[in-house]
Amino acid sequence: MINMDCISPRVLEMAERAEKRVLGIFRQIDDNALMNSARVLSAFRNNRVDESCFHGTTGYGYSDRGRQVLGRVFADIFGGEDGAAGASFVSGTHAITCGLFGALRPGDTLISAVGAPYDTLMTVIKGKEAVGTLESYGVHYTEIPLTEDLKPDVTAIEQECARIRSGAVLIQRSRGYSQRDSLSVEEIGKLTAAVKNANPALKVLVDNCYGEFVETSEPGFAGADLVMGSLIKNPGGGIAPMGGYLVGLSELVDAGCQRLTVPGIGRESGASLDTLRPMFQGIFLAPHVTAQALKTAVFCAAIMEDLGYGTLPGSTDTRHDITQMIRFGDAQTLCRFCEGIQAASPVDSYVTPVPWDMPGYDCPVIMAAGSFVQGASIELSCDGPMREPYCAYMQGGITYESGKLGVMIAISRFFDK
């Protein structure tokens, strides 16, 4: 049993007040989880998931029924003609990279519709030192800056889409390390419509990381051609040990899988080993687990607002991903909060996180994460770049109880120092 003495009485009182203030929001989160669970259950039933789907393959992995059914389940859940999911994708960035290389050809242009993508994806697009970037294969790149109020510039997007002949538009749903709001499915649908009206030949690709099951719909239902993400975030339910997914038009899913393995084989090969059962179970639990992470984020925002810190989203704002940004304003305070989150973790709680020069980032980054699956963002974690305005980006919490305790322990340690 966790010793509640590690949480100061002041924090316990603040937590009680904050939680009472957001109980109505919690009820809405639970209602959404029920709707999303119904969609997931229907996908399992419609695709006749049975025990044989959980038995993995070895070697080349040919005729892997579980891998095939898992792809169809993901397609139904996320609104695509076709889908591929599994351990062959090593991360969300890998899945997105496969989707980009599958959709683009030399001479095409990739348009990032909401400013620059997150740091490590930029090295896929135009890294100066990395071998095999999109740019090195002759794919041109341009990005549309956000408006002054940090919204997508629809007019500029339409103008750029009309100007180019062929290519794709990338929409990143979550904010990454930027200060903008995450995008709703409705906003993604409007951006998709704007792209198609300006140039029907362009493909719309959506980085859906951190956004799955936050709303009761997904970008695939809003017209996106390809939706991509990670299985150690929302759709893994805290159980999937690795992996990523592609969902969308069959030709784009297939093209992405040709990049995943080799041309001519694509998704027909790739042993699933013993990973299928936790992936089926993870996606089944994902709506509930995502709801737990959302409640943790709402609670964190409410209590940090009481302490006078800026939050995005605010505790009463409508949410479109699981990430909670907290604006601390100085490096020391950011580090102290991350130290508290690490100390509240079930794994590696004795470790003190420090900023370091992570590959793919332009400044040191501090990361706190004591998770059962290494790097799993659906488990409670917190990170931030060491640059102004020194914001923490907290996400996850596979149970609300553990997430709430983590936030309270972090704030108590924060006060102690």
MARTILUM-173613 format. One record per residue (C-alpha): residue in three letters; x, y, z. Coordinates in steps of 0.1 Angstrom, whole numbers, plus 5000, padded with zeros to 4 digits. Example, Ala and Ser with C-alpha at 12.3 -4.5 7.8 and 13.67 -1.06 7.14 Angstrom:
ALA512349555078 SER513749895071 
REM end
This chain:
MET500050005000 ILE501350354991 ASN502050555022 MET499750855019 ASP502051045042 CYS504151135012 ILE501251355001 SER501051685020 PRO497751775037 ARG497652085016 VAL497751884984 LEU495051644996 GLU492751935003 MET493452094969 ALA492951764952 GLU489551724968 ARG488452064957 ALA489752024921 GLU488151684917 LYS484751804928 ARG484952084902 VAL485451844873 LEU483051564881 GLY480751664853 ILE483551644828 PHE484451294842 ARG480851184834 GLN481251304798 ILE484551114795 ASP482850794807 ASP479950844783 ASN482450874754 ALA484250564766 LEU480950364765 MET480350474729 ASN483950394718 SER483750054736 ALA480649974717 ARG482450044684 VAL485349824694 LEU483149544705 SER481349554672 ALA484649534653 PHE485649224673 ARG482249054666 ASN482049154630 ASN485449014623 ARG484848694642 VAL487748724665 ASP488448384681 GLU491148194700 SER493048114668 CYS493748484663 PHE495948484693 HIS498448214682 GLY501448384667 THR503648274638 THR507448234635 GLY509948264606 TYR508448434576 GLY505048464592 TYR503048364561 SER499348294565 ASP499148464599 ARG495348474605 GLY495648674637 ARG497748944619 GLN495148974592 VAL492148984615 LEU493849244637 GLY494249474607 ARG490549444598 VAL489549514634 PHE491649834633 ALA490149934600 ASP486649904614 ILE487450094646 PHE489250384629 GLY487150414598 GLY489250284569 GLU488850044540 ASP491849844552 GLY494249834581 ALA497549684592 ALA498749674628 GLY501249484648 ALA504849444661 SER506549484627 PHE506049864632 VAL508649954659 SER507050274669 GLY504450534659 THR507150734640 HIS507950414621 ALA504350364612 ILE504050724601 THR507350694581 CYS505950394563 GLY502750574555 LEU504650874541 PHE507050674520 GLY504150464507 ALA502050764497 LEU504850984482 ARG507050944451 PRO510051144438 GLY508951484426 ASP505851484449 THR505451754476 LEU504651684512 ILE502751974529 SER502651984567 ALA499352164573 VAL499852274609 GLY503352404611 ALA506352184616 PRO505751824627 TYR507251694660 ASP511051704662 THR511951344654 LEU509551324624 MET511351614609 THR514551404607 VAL512551164586 ILE511451434562 LYS514651644558 GLY517351544582 LYS520751694572 GLU522851394584 ALA520351104582 VAL520550864552 GLY517250794534 THR515151094542 LEU512151184521 GLU514151484508 SER517051254497 TYR514551064476 GLY513451374458 VAL510351454478 HIS509851824483 TYR508651964516 THR506752274527 GLU504852364558 ILE502052604564 PRO502552824595 LEU499752864620 THR497853184622 GLU498553444649 ASP495953274671 LEU497752934666 LYS495052784643 PRO495452614610 ASP495652864581 VAL492952714559 THR493352974531 ALA497152924529 ILE496652544529 GLU494152574500 GLN496552804480 GLU499552564485 CYS497452264476 ALA496252424444 ARG499752514435 ILE501352174435 ARG500751894411 SER501051574432 GLY501751474468 ALA500151454502 VAL499151674531 LEU500151574566 ILE497951674595 GLN499351624630 ARG496451584655 SER498451644687 ARG500451954695 GLY503851794700 TYR505952044718 SER504152344704 GLN501752584721 ARG498752514698 ASP495552324706 SER495251964694 LEU492851924666 SER489351774668 VAL488051524644 GLU485651784631 GLU488552024624 ILE490451744607 GLY487451684586 LYS487252044575 LEU490952054567 THR490551734547 ALA487551884527 ALA489552204521 VAL492552004507 LYS490251784484 ASN488352094471 ALA491652264463 ASN493351954447 PRO491551624446 ALA494751444436 LEU496351504470 LYS496251244498 VAL495451344533 LEU497551164560 VAL496751204597 ASP499251144626 ASN496651024651 CYS499050974680 TYR497551064715 GLY494151124700 GLU492550774696 PHE489350724716 VAL489351074730 GLU486251164709 THR483550924697 SER484850944661 GLU488150914644 PRO489851094614 GLY489150804591 PHE485450864594 ALA486051234586 GLY487551164552 ALA491251114559 ASP492950884533 LEU495450734558 VAL495550744596 MET498650634615 GLY499650584651 SER501450394678 LEU500350094699 ILE502150204730 LYS499950504732 ASN496150504734 PRO495250204712 GLY497549964730 GLY495449994762 GLY498649984783 ILE499049614774 ALA500449604738 PRO504249564742 MET505149744710 GLY503849834675 GLY501950074653 TYR499150084628 LEU498050214594 VAL494350254586 GLY492750394554 LEU492550334517 SER493649984508 GLU496150114482 LEU497850344508 VAL497850074536 ASP499349834511 ALA501950084499 GLY502950164535 CYS503449794542 GLN505549754511 ARG507850004527 LEU507549824561 THR509049504547 VAL510049474510 PRO508249544477 GLY506249244465 ILE505849104499 GLY504549384521 ARG502249264549 GLU502148904537 SER505248834558 GLY506448924593 ALA506148684622 SER503848794650 LEU505448564676 ASP503648594709 THR502348954705 LEU498848904691 ARG496948834723 PRO498149154741 MET497449354710 PHE493849234707 GLN493349274744 GLY494949614744 ILE492749754716 PHE489749604734 LEU490649784767 ALA491850104749 PRO488550314752 HIS488450254790 VAL492250314795 THR492150634774 ALA489350754796 GLN491550704827 ALA494350904811 LEU491851184802 LYS490651204838 THR494151214850 ALA494851504826 VAL491751694837 PHE492551644874 CYS496151764868 ALA494952074850 ALA492452164877 ILE494952144905 MET497752324886 GLU495352604878 ASP494652644915 LEU498352684920 GLY498452954894 TYR500052784865 GLY498952814829 THR497452494814 LEU496552384779 PRO493952254776 GLY492252414806 SER490552184831 THR487052264816 ASP488152274779 THR487052014754 ARG489851774748 HIS491051614716 ASP494151424729 ILE495451294762 THR498351544765 GLN498251804793 MET500552094789 ILE501652294820 ARG503552624816 PHE506152654844 GLY508252944831 ASP511552824843 ALA513852524839 GLN514152444876 THR510452414883 LEU509952204851 CYS512651964863 ARG511151944898 PHE507751844885 CYS509151574863 GLU511251444892 GLY507951414911 ILE506251224884 GLN509150984882 ALA509150934919 ALA505450844917 SER505950574890 PRO505550204897 VAL508850134878 ASP512150314883 SER510750534910 TYR514250564925 VAL515650724893 THR516051104890 PRO515451224855 VAL517851484840 PRO517751674808 TRP519851524780 ASP520551564743 MET518151324728 PRO518551234691 GLY516251434668 TYR515751724692 ASP517352074689 CYS517752114727 PRO518051904758 VAL514851724769 ILE513851594803 MET511651284803 ALA510051114833 ALA508450774827 GLY508450474850 SER506350244828 PHE505849864824 VAL506249914786 GLN509350124779 GLY508350464766 ALA504550394767 SER502850734767 ILE499550584778 GLU501250514811 LEU501850814833 SER504751014819 CYS505951374817 ASP508551544795 GLY509551874782 PRO512152054761 MET514552274780 ARG513652594763 GLU511252884770 PRO508552894782 TYR509552574799 CYS506452364795 ALA505852014808 TYR503851774786 MET502151514808 GLN500151224794 GLY498850884804 GLY497550704835 ILE496350354829 THR494150394860 TYR492750724872 GLU493650624908 SER497350574899 GLY497350894877 LYS495751094905 LEU498250964930 GLY501151044906 VAL500051404902 MET499551454940 ILE502951304948 ALA504651514921 ILE503051834935 SER503951734971 ARG507551684962 PHE507352014943 PHE506352194975 ASP508952014996 LYS511752154974 
REM end
